[in-house]
């Protein structure tokens, strides 16, 4: 597993994206045997947990007040997006509706019920979360060596183990560094 660290305004924060390294073993793959990284989610916060987290970060607002605002925000964003309005939250994302569509050979043959499918929510990063900006502030540190024997012994066990993700402290190197 690899940890990607970002420079932050608060140097005490240890913000990371966790990666797990895997090998492409698909028999039909043109890249069979190549190694890739895949992001790992170690925990999911719902609105209540997010409100609790936010209320503990030097704010005069209670968990309940924050939860109420966030709940209303979600409802409003959903309503606006479904009306065709994109909603931008700076340094997070621009939310909008998206669809997938199959082509029809002739305009007269196009049938929305048949050719439009998979409506979905799009979230495009904005501000400091845009890929170009993230790339400039990424630090890489090897989290865990890939060990095939461990993978083989746990075959069928799809659970993600929780690891200690606390920083060892000290200064982080500048730019992408794998080590």
C-alpha positions in Angstrom: 0.0 0.0 0.0 1.2 3.5 -0.8 0.4 6.7 0.9 0.0 9.9 -1.1 0.5 13.0 1.1 -0.6 16.5 0.3 0.9 19.8 1.4 -1.7 21.6 3.5 -2.1 25.0 5.0 -1.9 23.4 8.4 1.4 21.4 8.6 0.1 19.4 11.6 -2.5 17.8 9.3 -1.4 14.5 7.8 -3.7 14.2 4.7 -3.2 11.1 2.6 -4.7 9.0 -0.1 -4.1 5.3 0.5 -3.1 3.1 -2.4 -2.8 -0.6 -2.7 -0.6 -2.1 -5.4 -1.9 -4.9 -7.5 -0.9 -6.9 -10.6 -3.1 -7.3 -13.7 -3.6 -11.0 -14.0 -6.4 -11.1 -16.5 -5.7 -13.7 -19.2 -7.0 -11.5 -22.0 -5.3 -8.3 -20.9 -2.7 -6.6 -23.2 -1.0 -5.4 -20.0 -1.0 -8.8 -18.1 1.7 -8.8 -15.5 1.8 -5.0 -15.2 1.6 -3.4 -11.7 -0.9 -0.7 -10.8 -2.1 1.3 -7.8 -5.7 1.4 -6.7 -7.0 3.8 -4.1 -8.3 2.4 -0.8 -11.1 3.9 1.3 -10.3 3.2 4.9 -13.5 4.8 6.4 -16.8 6.4 5.3 -18.3 9.4 7.1 -22.0 10.0 6.9 -23.5 13.5 7.4 -23.8 13.0 11.2 -20.1 11.9 11.5 -19.0 14.8 9.3 -20.9 17.2 11.4 -19.3 15.8 14.5 -15.9 16.1 12.9 -16.5 19.7 11.8 -17.9 20.8 15.2 -14.6 19.7 16.8 -12.5 21.9 14.5 -12.7 25.3 16.2 -16.2 26.3 15.2 -18.8 28.0 17.4 -21.5 25.8 15.8 -22.8 22.6 17.3 -22.9 19.2 15.7 -26.7 19.5 15.4 -26.5 23.0 13.7 -23.9 21.8 11.2 -25.8 18.6 10.5 -28.9 20.6 9.8 -27.1 22.9 7.3 -25.4 20.0 5.6 -28.7 18.1 5.3 -30.4 21.2 3.7 -27.3 21.7 1.4 -27.6 18.1 0.1 -31.3 18.5 -0.6 -30.7 21.8 -2.4 -27.8 20.5 -4.5 -29.9 17.5 -5.5 -32.9 19.7 -6.4 -30.7 22.2 -8.4 -28.8 19.4 -10.2 -32.0 17.7 -11.3 -33.2 21.0 -12.7 -30.1 21.2 -14.9 -28.1 23.6 -12.7 -24.4 22.9 -11.9 -23.5 23.6 -8.3 -19.9 24.6 -7.5 -18.4 24.3 -4.1 -15.0 26.0 -4.2 -12.0 23.8 -3.5 -14.2 20.7 -3.6 -16.3 20.0 -6.8 -18.8 21.1 -9.4 -21.8 18.9 -9.2 -24.0 18.3 -12.2 -26.2 15.7 -13.8 -24.9 13.4 -16.5 -26.3 10.7 -18.8 -25.0 8.0 -21.1 -26.5 7.7 -24.6 -26.4 5.2 -27.4 -26.3 6.5 -31.0 -29.2 6.2 -33.4 -28.3 6.1 -37.1 -31.1 8.6 -38.0 -32.6 11.4 -36.0 -36.1 10.0 -36.6 -35.0 6.8 -35.0 -33.7 8.4 -31.8 -35.9 7.4 -28.9 -34.9 8.8 -25.4 -36.4 5.8 -23.6 -34.3 3.5 -25.7 -31.1 5.5 -26.3 -30.6 7.4 -23.1 -29.5 5.3 -20.2 -27.6 5.5 -16.9 -28.4 8.9 -15.4 -25.8 9.8 -12.8 -24.3 12.5 -10.7 -21.1 14.1 -11.9 -18.6 15.6 -9.5 -15.7 17.4 -11.2 -12.9 18.6 -8.8 -12.6 22.3 -8.4 -9.9 24.6 -7.0 -7.3 23.0 -4.9 -8.7 19.5 -5.6 -8.2 19.8 -9.4 -5.8 17.2 -10.7 -3.2 19.7 -11.9 -3.0 21.3 -8.5 -3.0 18.0 -6.6 -0.1 16.8 -8.8 2.0 19.7 -7.6 1.5 19.0 -3.9 1.6 15.2 -3.9 4.1 13.3 -1.7 4.4 9.5 -2.0 5.6 7.2 0.7 5.5 3.4 0.5 3.0 2.2 3.0 3.3 -1.6 2.7 5.3 -3.8 0.4 3.4 -6.0 -2.0 3.7 -9.6 -0.7 2.1 -12.3 -2.9 2.3 -14.9 -0.2 0.0 -12.8 2.0 -2.4 -12.3 -0.9 -2.5 -16.1 -1.6 -3.1 -16.9 2.1 -6.1 -14.5 2.2 -7.6 -15.5 -1.1 -11.4 -14.9 -0.9 -11.1 -12.5 2.0 -12.1 -9.2 0.5 -11.9 -7.2 3.7 -9.6 -4.2 3.8 -7.4 -4.3 6.8 -7.1 -1.1 8.8 -3.5 0.0 9.1 -1.9 2.6 11.4 -1.9 5.6 9.1 -0.3 8.1 11.5 2.8 9.9 10.2 6.2 9.2 11.7 6.7 12.9 11.9 9.5 15.0 10.5 9.5 17.0 7.3 8.1 15.6 4.1 10.2 15.7 1.0 9.3 18.1 -1.8 7.5 16.8 -5.0 6.6 13.2 -5.7 8.9 10.8 -3.8 8.5 7.1 -3.5 10.5 5.6 -0.6 
